[in-house]
Amino acid sequence: PYFRYSNYTIDPFQYRYTTNNGTKDTINLQSASFTGTTIGLMFGAQWMISKRVSLDFWIVGVGFGTTTYEASGTGHFTATDISDFNKNIADFSTPVGSVEGTMSSTTAYIKYTSPIGMRGLGLAFGYAF
């Protein structure tokens, strides 16, 4: 069993979308973050290499909780930009979780929330203080 809390700031990035007339457009997102709280179960093994050093090897795991990605940006957006952005967010589908977003004449905001997480193969070294 495990518990995991994560909180990261993500470097600025670009959100690319297709407008209603079929052209590609981009929004520069200046701030973005990832947060997650998960409890779950992983299968693997742990070995103590020395009194303070350990080696963890996990094969697979599943977790339940909440994972959220948020991003926002600023700019000067036209009514067409706002309409295209909102339509693109409304049409966006994911197999797990939900996506929401809003845009005004000066700001854009995107949020993705997922209720489940999978963990694949991994290896970690640990040190006890």
C-alpha positions in Angstrom: 0.0 0.0 0.0 1.1 3.6 -0.6 0.1 7.2 -0.2 1.4 9.9 -2.5 1.1 13.7 -2.6 2.5 15.6 -5.5 2.6 19.3 -6.2 4.6 20.7 -9.2 4.9 23.9 -11.1 5.1 23.4 -14.8 7.1 25.5 -17.2 5.1 27.7 -19.6 3.8 25.9 -22.7 1.6 26.3 -25.7 -1.9 25.0 -26.1 -2.7 24.3 -29.8 -6.2 24.0 -31.1 -8.2 24.1 -34.3 -10.5 27.0 -35.0 -14.0 26.7 -36.5 -12.7 27.6 -40.0 -10.1 24.8 -39.8 -6.9 26.8 -39.1 -4.6 26.0 -36.2 -4.2 28.6 -33.4 -2.0 28.7 -30.3 -2.3 30.2 -26.8 0.9 30.8 -24.7 0.1 29.6 -21.2 2.3 31.3 -18.6 1.4 29.4 -15.4 0.7 25.8 -15.0 0.6 23.3 -12.1 0.0 19.7 -11.3 -1.3 18.4 -7.9 -2.2 14.9 -6.9 -3.2 13.0 -3.9 -3.4 9.2 -4.3 -3.7 6.1 -2.2 -3.2 2.7 -3.8 -1.5 -0.6 -4.0 1.8 -1.5 -5.8 3.4 -4.9 -6.3 7.1 -5.3 -6.1 10.0 -5.8 -3.7 12.2 -3.8 -1.4 15.8 -4.7 -0.3 18.0 -3.1 2.3 21.4 -2.6 0.7 23.0 -1.3 3.9 21.7 0.0 7.2 20.5 3.3 5.6 20.2 2.6 1.9 17.3 0.7 0.3 16.3 -0.4 -3.2 12.6 -0.5 -4.3 11.5 -2.3 -7.4 7.8 -2.2 -8.4 6.1 -4.1 -11.2 2.7 -2.5 -11.4 0.3 -0.5 -9.2 -3.0 1.3 -9.2 -4.1 4.3 -7.3 -7.3 6.2 -6.5 -7.5 9.8 -5.7 -7.5 13.1 -7.6 -5.0 14.4 -10.1 -5.4 17.9 -11.3 -3.5 19.9 -14.1 -4.3 23.6 -14.3 -2.9 26.2 -16.8 -3.7 29.8 -17.5 -2.5 32.5 -19.9 -3.1 36.0 -20.9 -3.4 37.8 -24.2 -5.8 39.8 -26.4 -8.5 37.4 -27.6 -11.1 38.2 -30.2 -14.8 37.0 -30.0 -13.8 34.4 -32.7 -10.9 33.2 -30.5 -13.2 32.9 -27.5 -15.8 31.0 -29.5 -13.3 28.6 -31.0 -11.5 27.9 -27.7 -14.8 27.2 -25.9 -16.0 24.9 -28.6 -12.7 23.1 -28.7 -12.8 22.5 -24.9 -16.4 21.4 -25.0 -15.7 18.9 -27.8 -12.5 17.5 -26.0 -13.0 14.1 -24.6 -10.9 11.9 -22.4 -11.3 8.2 -21.5 -10.9 9.1 -17.8 -11.4 12.4 -16.1 -12.8 15.7 -17.2 -11.5 18.8 -19.0 -12.9 22.3 -18.5 -11.7 25.7 -19.8 -12.8 29.3 -20.1 -11.6 32.2 -22.1 -12.3 35.9 -21.9 -10.9 38.8 -23.9 -7.7 38.8 -21.8 -7.3 35.4 -20.1 -7.5 31.7 -20.9 -7.8 28.9 -18.3 -7.7 25.0 -18.7 -8.2 22.4 -16.0 -8.0 18.6 -16.3 -9.0 16.4 -13.4 -8.6 12.6 -13.2 -9.8 10.2 -10.5 -7.5 7.3 -11.1 -3.8 6.6 -11.7 -1.7 3.7 -12.9 1.9 3.1 -12.0 4.1 1.0 -14.2 7.5 -0.5 -13.8 9.9 1.4 -11.6 13.0 1.5 -9.5 14.0 3.8 -6.7 16.8 4.2 -4.2 16.0 5.3 -0.7 18.2 6.8 2.1 17.1 6.9 5.8 18.3 9.9 7.7 
